[in-house]
Amino acid sequence: MRGWRSTLLQQLARRGALRGEAPACVGDALQLNYTALLAHVADVAASWSEMPVLGLAMDNSPQWVALDLAALEAGKVMIPLPGFFSAEQLAHSIRDAGIGVLLTDQPAHYASVLASAGIGVGAAQSRQVGELTWFELPLLNIAPRPLPPGTVKVTYTSGTTGHPKGVCLGEKALFQVAQSLLAATAGVPEDRHLCVLPLATLLENLAGVYVPLLAGATCHVPSLATVGLSGSSGLEVGKLLASLLRTAATSTILTPQLLHAIVAAVDAGHPAPRSLRFVALGGAPVAERLLRRAEALGLPVYEGYGLSECASVVALNTPVARQVGSVGKPLSHAQVQFAEDGEILVAGATLLGYTGDMPQAAGSYWRTGDIGHLDAAGFLHITGRKKNIFITAFGRNVSPEWVESELTLHPAIAQAAVFGEGRAWNIALIVPRSVEALAQVSAAIAETNRLLPDYAQIRHWLPARAPFLPQNGQMTPNGRLKRPAILAEYQTAIEAAYEQNP
């Protein structure tokens, strides 16, 4: 099979011949038809003959799409950088991937990030190209990294610790998943996909751009502010619904929290976007009752499952094969097995390796860390996670141990237990170091939040009734929290806090 780059561009060239004047990418102020998009991609790719590893730190736009495709055409490694990362995480990702050139539409912000990380960029290393600033990063500070052979994209997880991992993906894996999704969603040239999630998110990059373009359809890529998003969790649902209505979108990708907001708004009388035929839902566990409410409102929602290490989507419900409560059937490229403890193992389109680690063995099964099973009809069900990492309602991975360790660095906090699985925000149970320190806890949390990315921050806290100890069954003898026991003890108070602070 030919590589992703040649396959994608060949298919786009054919689409360009058939759909030349049809819109390919539509943004706030720029629209590119297929002919213009292909020409732009070719021009940019030709100018990158000597470019090293590229970092892309931009808002959603047709330019983002063109630069991403140009990297594939030129055979360069592209690293999309999420705008919701903290400055520390951005600096780590830049160093970790060995980014040599950073392309951004936010020069002041990234100049500050680079300076604070000790990555000096002089005037001669910064140039303006159209609306973009290119920072040529000095090799003295950014050492080239050995990436697994065949890497074309490095996607960074949202961060289960302070230092997110770089997942190295190859052409074949990306192509396999895109082709499977195109078939599963029955994409056609008449489709209009509205990109709502940041394009730096692999799911939107692959399913929201590559798949519609392979279908000859139109990608609407307005800025995140236009669709009402800010950070990783801020939302103005009115703007999101207005964008769906204005573009007459036939497809979009949502997290459970975004779907919940849309359902609540439509329930309250906002016009529903009736043009939608496929709403893909993923990124975090979703309550079955929310899916039922969406269905009652005529929203065609199809839950799926995937992870970056498996090049995004592994399984997906579709109009011809849907079972509410499952994450759908595995896509055509994916092979799914189960370990003895029920852990889901996936092969067929997996990572080449992590940045800085040994490459993965070709054809090996990836241990997902999720527990599940296939039912008799072939639908995949997710029943839990092996580790304590939880996924927020916005699809961001959070390690509670990481946040807890940051909280307990403050002299006012002796112990902390953080929860947020499937929620829009995180809550912490706090054991203060003294009675007097109780009054300092709110300030301590606010101080800690300033050091954390927004998806890991604590919005509300509750005082624990007693310390977490082995004697009360809430801690192991070696000092690890027994989370199920703590959650059971405080479940009522936690649920009340979420109800009172929606």
Secondary structure, DSSP 8 states (H G I E B T S, - for coil): ---HHHHHHHHHHHHHHHHTTSEEEE-SS-EEEHHHHHHHHHHHHHHTTT--SEEEE--SSHHHHHHHHHHHHHT--EEE--TTS-HHHHHHHHHHHT-SEEEES-HHHHHHHHHHTT----GGGEEEETTEEEEE--TTTS------TTEEEEEE-S-SSSS--EEEEEHHHHHHHHHHHHHHHT--TT-EEE--S-TTSHHHHIIIIIHHHHHT-EEE---TTTTTEETTTEE-HHHHHHHHHHHT-SEEEE-HHHHHHHHHHHHTT----TT-SEEEE-SS---HHHHHHHHHTT--EEEEEEEGGGTEEEEE-BTTB--TTS--EE-TT-EEEE-TT-EEEEESS--SEETTS----TT--EEEEEEEEE-TTS-EEEEEESSS-EE-TTS-EE-HHHHHHHHTTSTTEEEEEEE-TT-SSEEEEEEESSTGGGGGHHHHHHHHHTTS-GGG-EEEEEE-SS---GGGTSB-TTS-B-HHHHHHHHHHHHHHHHHH--
